[in-house]
Amino acid sequence: MRRMLWFVAMYAIGLGAITVVALLIRAALPY
């Protein structure tokens, strides 16, 4: 049960990091 929560938390953190990186790249590009 605790391992499931750990995997969900890691998945959410990874998704957030990917979203932040994508937003930074989009903001850095002229288009």
PyMOL commands that set and color helices and strands:
alter all, ss='L'
color gray80, all
select helices_A, chain A and resi 2-28
alter helices_A, ss='H'
color red, helices_A
deselect
rebuild
show_as cartoon
